Amino acid sequence: MGFVELGKRSRPSRRPKLVVSEEPPSNSMSAQPLDLTPTATFRTTPFERLPVELLQRIFLFSYNPELPFTNRFFLSILSSPYLVQTFTSSAVLDEALSKQQYKIVISNLLTRRFFTLQFLENLENTLWIKRFKAEFGAHVPDTLQGFRLDAVEEDRNMGNLEYTFTNHSEDTSEAEVEKVGVYVPVLDYRMILGKLDLRTIAFPRTRLLDPPFTLEKVRLISALAVRMPSFWTDLIAGDEGKWWGSRLLEIAVRKRCAAMVDFLANSCYVRVEPVHLRAAVIPWNHGNTGWLEPEFSKGVRGPVIQGEDIEMLKTLQSLHKKSRTLGDTNNSGIGSFVKGMEAWKKGKGLVKSGWGNHEPEIEDSLRILWVLDQVVERKGRYRIHGSTDFAHVDHFEEETAPWMLGENRYFPTGIAESPLVADEKVWEAARQEKGVYWRWLMKVGTPPAGFL
């Protein structure tokens, strides 16, 4: 593969020719070396017979990330990390692309598995240093009525900049400061202060918000949300968006992924409904779960483990810096929750409150309920949408979560007084399983009238 860089003459490759392996074939396409020499049965089309470096150039100028997946031959010559980064860089640097074309190309690239947080940061660092830093700096005012530009900072919404000018005059004992707010129009520079301007780019919701939920995925979500301050408006727009958000929130609850529950309910403004609360206190794989994702019915992947979930929560904390509810600086922080669960494991805390011995499944449920409680605390008053069988909760009535913690609002013992653990559907699901949740409800809950 002799291609080096757009606009420069390529050099002959010194890499030895690949020889077909005599070992038994592997299931992995990349594990089988290829002989790229055209034969009667290989590279049979005129297009495939073009020189490799010419095919690479066509790939770069096409902005079609599907081309490598045409067949194994194209996958072998068009999927190197260097070529993929050059492909993405070319799209960002191509001034011939209209804003609409640019939006389509970048939106497509964000849906690709190679577009990880590390890939994004490496791409931004390279482009900012080589091109956009100087371009952006040329348009930044460096003086203001005798003041010198001291700093340029970005607030929580991308494109809204604050320029700080200082005047270190000898006549004044302290430096005078003047701050000016400046708004940068969308895609004027394609990069702002070292970050790609993605304000008009579609959020890759299918790739990032569907299971499996991983720490790497959440880190990328956090980074993209900063570059797309209004990304959530497209996620829940219209009836289809609301249905999709509700479905995805139930999947996150069933998967016991508190980080994704927090992201959807707090950052994406997905409405919490009774179905989500019930899903938190019934077995994660209860009932017909085939509609959620294929792995549910097959039992391939279970709930997210607590350690990874906690790390995800800490990663998403940067999206709502003004809130301290996920921090460790107050009694309701994530650190306090973890300590409470550790005390339960050691036979203290909840054991003394009559909850019995520690159960990992119940701890997973409590983690979900804890996050929902934090969402309520951040938003002050919270609405439970839709019809419900919960006591004291009306369709048009706003509550501060007595449906989850009872009137004393103390987590988690207040759950025992809440209508949630007295709900008939919750009890029925537990009775069908006759497992951990049944034993837990018998200890802390109150069965509906006439249920037993």
C-alpha positions in Angstrom: 0.0 0.0 0.0 2.1 2.8 -1.3 -0.4 5.7 -0.6 1.1 8.2 1.8 -0.9 11.5 1.8 -3.4 13.4 -0.3 -1.6 15.7 -2.7 1.8 14.1 -2.4 3.6 11.6 -4.6 3.4 8.1 -3.1 6.5 5.9 -2.5 6.8 2.3 -3.5 6.1 0.0 -0.6 8.9 -2.0 0.9 6.6 -4.4 2.5 7.0 -8.0 1.3 4.2 -9.5 -0.8 1.6 -11.5 1.2 1.4 -15.2 0.5 -1.7 -17.3 0.9 -1.4 -19.2 4.2 -1.4 -23.0 4.1 -3.0 -23.3 7.5 -6.7 -24.2 7.9 -9.0 -21.2 7.2 -10.0 -19.1 10.1 -13.4 -17.5 10.8 -11.8 -14.1 11.1 -11.4 -12.3 7.8 -8.4 -10.3 9.0 -6.6 -13.5 10.1 -6.3 -14.8 6.5 -3.5 -13.1 4.5 -4.4 -12.2 1.0 -2.4 -12.5 -2.3 -3.5 -9.3 -4.0 -2.2 -10.3 -7.4 -5.1 -10.3 -10.0 -6.0 -13.8 -11.1 -8.8 -15.5 -12.9 -10.8 -15.9 -9.7 -9.7 -13.0 -7.7 -10.1 -9.2 -8.4 -12.1 -10.1 -11.4 -13.9 -6.8 -12.0 -12.1 -3.9 -13.8 -12.6 -1.7 -10.7 -10.8 -4.2 -8.5 -7.9 -4.5 -10.9 -7.0 -0.8 -10.5 -3.7 -0.2 -8.7 -4.1 -0.4 -4.9 -3.0 3.2 -4.2 -5.5 4.5 -6.8 -8.3 2.6 -5.1 -7.2 4.2 -1.8 -7.4 7.6 -3.4 -10.9 6.8 -4.7 -11.9 5.8 -1.2 -10.6 9.0 0.3 -12.3 11.2 -2.2 -15.6 9.2 -2.2 -16.3 9.8 1.5 -18.1 6.5 1.5 -17.2 4.5 4.6 -19.2 1.5 3.2 -16.6 0.9 0.5 -14.2 -1.3 2.6 -17.1 -3.7 3.4 -17.8 -4.5 -0.3 -15.6 -7.6 -0.1 -12.6 -9.0 1.7 -10.2 -7.5 -0.8 -11.4 -3.9 -0.2 -11.5 -4.5 3.5 -7.8 -5.6 3.4 -6.6 -2.5 1.6 -9.0 0.2 2.9 -9.2 -0.4 6.7 -5.7 0.5 8.1 -5.8 3.0 11.0 -3.8 5.5 9.1 -6.1 5.4 6.1 -9.2 5.7 8.2 -7.8 8.8 10.0 -6.7 10.3 6.7 -10.3 9.6 5.4 -11.9 11.5 8.3 -9.3 14.3 8.3 -9.9 14.9 4.6 -13.7 15.3 5.2 -13.1 17.9 7.9 -10.5 19.8 5.8 -12.5 19.7 2.5 -13.8 23.2 2.0 -15.6 22.2 -1.2 -18.2 20.3 0.9 -21.3 22.3 1.5 -22.7 22.5 5.0 -25.3 19.9 4.2 -22.8 17.5 2.6 -20.4 18.0 5.5 -23.3 17.2 7.9 -24.1 14.0 6.1 -20.5 12.8 5.9 -19.6 13.5 9.5 -22.9 12.1 10.8 -22.1 8.8 8.9 -18.6 8.7 10.3 -19.9 9.0 13.9 -21.9 5.8 13.5 -18.7 3.7 12.8 -17.1 1.5 15.4 -13.6 3.0 14.7 -14.8 6.4 15.9 -13.9 6.0 19.6 -13.0 8.7 22.1 -9.3 8.1 21.5 -9.8 8.4 17.8 -11.7 11.7 18.3 -9.1 13.2 20.5 -6.2 12.2 18.2 -8.0 13.6 15.2 -8.8 16.9 17.0 -5.3 17.3 18.3 -3.8 16.8 14.8 -6.2 19.0 12.9 -6.1 21.8 15.5 -2.3 22.1 15.6 -1.8 21.7 11.8 -4.7 23.9 10.5 -7.4 25.3 12.7 -5.5 26.9 15.6 -3.9 29.5 13.3 -7.1 29.9 11.3 -9.2 30.5 14.4 -6.6 32.7 16.0 -6.5 35.0 13.0 -10.2 35.9 13.7 -9.8 36.4 17.4 -9.6 40.0 18.6 -6.3 40.5 20.4 -6.9 44.0 21.7 -9.9 45.8 23.2 -9.5 49.5 24.1 -5.9 49.1 25.2 -6.6 45.8 27.0 -4.6 42.7 26.1 -6.3 39.4 25.4 -5.5 37.1 28.3 -7.8 34.1 27.8 -10.5 32.7 25.7 -12.9 30.2 27.4 -15.9 28.3 26.3 -19.0 28.1 28.5 -21.1 24.9 28.7 -22.7 25.5 25.3 -20.3 25.1 22.4 -19.8 28.3 20.3 -20.4 30.7 23.2 -17.0 32.1 24.1 -15.9 34.4 26.8 -12.9 36.6 25.9 -11.0 38.0 29.0 -8.9 41.1 28.4 -6.6 42.6 31.0 -4.8 45.9 31.5 -1.6 45.7 33.5 -1.1 49.4 33.7 1.7 50.8 35.9 -0.8 53.4 37.3 -3.0 50.7 38.8 -2.0 48.4 41.6 -4.3 45.6 40.3 -4.9 44.5 36.8 -8.2 45.7 35.3 -10.3 43.0 33.6 -12.8 43.3 30.8 -14.8 40.3 29.7 -16.6 40.1 26.3 -19.0 37.4 25.2 -18.7 36.2 21.6 -20.9 33.7 19.7 -19.3 31.7 16.9 -21.8 30.8 14.2 -22.2 27.1 13.4 -19.4 25.6 11.2 -17.7 28.9 10.6 -14.4 27.2 11.4 -15.4 23.5 11.9 -13.3 23.5 15.0 -13.6 25.8 18.1 -10.9 25.8 20.8 -9.5 22.4 19.8 -12.9 20.7 19.5 -14.9 19.7 16.4 -18.0 21.8 15.9 -20.7 19.1 15.9 -23.7 21.4 16.6 -25.5 20.5 13.4 -24.4 16.8 13.3 -26.9 14.0 14.1 -26.2 12.2 17.3 -25.5 8.5 16.6 -28.2 7.2 19.0 -28.5 3.7 17.7 -24.8 3.0 18.0 -24.2 4.7 21.4 -27.5 4.5 23.3 -28.4 0.8 22.6 -26.8 -2.0 24.6 -24.3 -3.2 25.3 -23.4 -0.4 27.8 -19.7 0.0 28.3 -17.3 2.5 29.9 -15.7 3.3 26.5 -19.1 4.1 25.0 -20.1 6.3 27.9 -16.9 8.3 27.6 -17.6 8.9 24.0 -21.2 9.9 24.8 -19.9 12.4 27.3 -17.4 13.9 24.8 -20.0 14.2 22.0 -22.6 15.8 24.3 -20.2 18.7 25.0 -19.8 19.2 21.3 -23.5 18.8 20.6 -25.2 20.9 23.4 -28.6 20.5 21.9 -28.3 16.8 20.9 -31.1 15.7 23.1 -33.8 17.7 21.2 -33.6 15.4 18.3 -33.6 12.3 20.4 -37.0 12.7 21.9 -38.7 14.8 19.2 -42.2 13.7 18.1 -44.2 10.7 19.1 -41.6 8.3 17.6 -38.8 9.9 19.6 -40.8 9.7 22.9 -41.6 6.1 22.3 -38.0 5.3 21.5 -36.8 7.2 24.6 -39.2 5.3 26.8 -38.2 2.0 25.3 -34.5 2.7 25.7 -34.9 3.9 29.3 -36.6 0.6 30.1 -33.7 -1.3 28.5 -31.2 0.7 30.6 -33.3 -0.1 33.8 -33.5 -3.8 32.9 -29.8 -3.9 32.3 -29.2 -2.2 35.7 -27.1 0.5 34.0 -27.6 3.4 36.3 -25.3 5.6 34.2 -27.4 5.3 31.1 -30.6 5.8 33.2 -29.2 9.0 34.6 -28.1 10.2 31.1 -31.5 9.5 29.5 -33.6 10.9 32.4 -31.4 13.9 33.3 -29.6 14.9 30.1 -32.0 13.7 27.4 -35.2 14.5 29.4 -36.8 11.2 28.8 -39.9 10.9 30.8 -39.9 8.5 33.7 -43.1 6.4 33.8 -44.4 3.7 36.1 -43.2 1.0 33.8 -39.6 2.1 34.4 -40.0 2.1 38.1 -41.6 -1.3 38.2 -38.8 -2.6 35.9 -36.3 -1.6 38.6 -37.7 -3.9 41.3 -38.5 -7.0 39.3 -36.0 -9.6 37.9 -34.1 -8.0 35.0 -35.1 -10.8 32.6 -38.7 -11.2 33.8 -41.4 -12.0 31.2 -41.2 -11.7 27.4 -38.0 -9.6 26.9 -37.4 -10.6 23.3 -38.5 -7.1 22.1 -35.7 -5.5 24.2 -32.8 -7.1 22.4 -32.0 -10.7 21.3 -29.5 -11.3 24.1 -32.2 -10.9 26.7 -34.2 -13.9 25.6 -31.0 -15.9 25.2 -29.6 -14.9 28.5 -26.2 -14.1 27.0 -25.5 -10.9 28.8 -26.8 -10.0 32.3 -26.9 -6.7 34.2 -24.0 -4.2 34.2 -21.7 -4.9 37.1 -21.5 -2.3 39.8 -17.8 -1.3 39.5 -18.1 -0.5 35.8 -21.4 1.3 36.3 -19.9 3.5 39.0 -17.1 4.5 36.7 -19.7 5.4 34.0 -21.6 7.6 36.5 -18.5 9.5 37.4 -17.7 10.0 33.7 -21.1 11.5 33.0 -20.8 13.8 36.0 -19.1 16.4 33.8 -22.4 16.8 31.9 -24.1 18.5 34.9 -21.2 20.1 36.8 -23.5 22.5 38.6 -25.1 19.5 40.4 -23.2 17.8 43.2 -25.6 14.9 43.6 -23.3 12.4 41.9 -20.2 13.7 43.7 -18.7 12.5 46.9 -19.0 15.8 48.7 -22.5 15.3 50.3 -24.4 12.5 52.0 -26.3 11.5 48.8 -23.1 11.1 46.7 -22.1 8.0 44.9 -19.4 7.4 47.4 -22.0 7.3 50.2 -24.1 4.9 48.3 -21.2 2.5 47.7 -20.3 2.7 51.4 -23.9 1.9 52.4 -23.8 -1.2 50.2 -20.5 -2.3 51.6 -21.9 -2.0 55.1 -24.8 -4.2 54.1 -22.5 -6.8 52.8 -20.7 -6.8 56.2 -24.0 -7.4 58.0 -24.5 -3.8 59.1 -26.8 -1.0 57.9 -29.8 -2.4 56.1 -29.4 -5.7 58.0 -30.3 -3.9 61.2 -33.3 -2.3 59.4 -34.8 -5.7 58.7 -33.7 -6.1 55.1 -31.9 -9.4 55.7 -28.6 -10.4 54.2 -27.0 -8.6 51.2 -28.3 -9.7 47.8 -26.5 -8.6 44.7 -29.7 -8.4 42.6 -31.3 -6.1 45.2 -28.2 -3.9 45.2 -28.5 -3.5 41.4 -32.1 -2.4 41.8 -31.2 0.1 44.5 -28.5 1.6 42.3 -31.2 2.3 39.7 -33.6 3.8 42.2 -30.8 5.8 43.8 -30.1 7.5 40.4 -33.7 8.2 39.8 -33.9 9.8 43.2 -30.9 12.0 42.3 -32.7 13.1 39.1 -35.7 14.1 41.2 -33.4 16.1 43.5 -31.8 18.0 40.6 -35.0 18.9 39.0 -36.9 19.8 42.2 -40.4 18.7 41.2 -40.8 15.8 38.9 -43.8 14.5 37.0 -44.8 10.9 36.7 -46.4 10.5 33.3 -49.2 8.2 32.2 -51.8 6.4 34.1 -50.7 4.4 37.1 -52.0 2.1 39.8 -49.6 3.7 42.4 -51.4 5.1 45.4 -51.5 8.9 45.8 -50.2 9.6 42.2 -52.6 11.2 39.8 -52.2 11.6 36.1 -52.0 15.4 36.3 -50.4 15.6 39.7 -46.8 16.5 40.4 -45.0 14.7 43.1 -41.5 14.8 44.6 -41.1 11.0 44.5 -43.2 9.6 47.4 -43.9 6.9 44.8 -40.4 5.7 45.3 -39.3 6.6 48.8 -42.4 7.2 50.8 -42.9 10.4 52.8 -39.8 10.3 54.9 -37.6 10.7 51.7 -34.8 8.7 53.3 -32.9 6.4 51.0 -33.1 3.4 50.9 -35.2 2.5 53.9 -37.9 4.9 52.7 -38.6 2.5 49.8 -40.3 0.2 52.3 -43.0 2.9 52.8 -43.5 3.7 49.1 -46.4 2.7 46.9 -43.9 1.1 44.5 -43.3 -1.9 46.8 -47.0 -2.3 47.4 -47.8 -2.3 43.7 -49.7 -5.4 42.5 -47.7 -5.9 39.3 -44.4 -5.8 41.2 -45.7 -8.4 43.6 -47.1 -10.6 40.8 -43.7 -10.6 38.9 -41.9 -11.5 42.1 -44.4 -14.4 42.9 -43.9 -15.9 39.4 -40.1 -16.0 40.0 -40.2 -17.1 43.6 -36.6 -15.9 44.0 -34.6 -13.0 45.5 -37.2 -10.3 44.9 -40.0 -12.4 46.4 -38.0 -12.8 49.6 -37.1 -9.1 49.6 -40.7 -8.0 49.2 -41.8 -10.3 52.0 -39.3 -8.6 54.3 -39.7 -4.9 53.4 -42.9 -4.5 51.4 -46.6 -4.5 52.0 -48.6 -6.8 49.7 -51.7 -5.4 48.0 -55.0 -6.1 49.7 -56.2 -9.7 49.0 -53.0 -10.6 47.2 -51.8 -13.4 49.5 
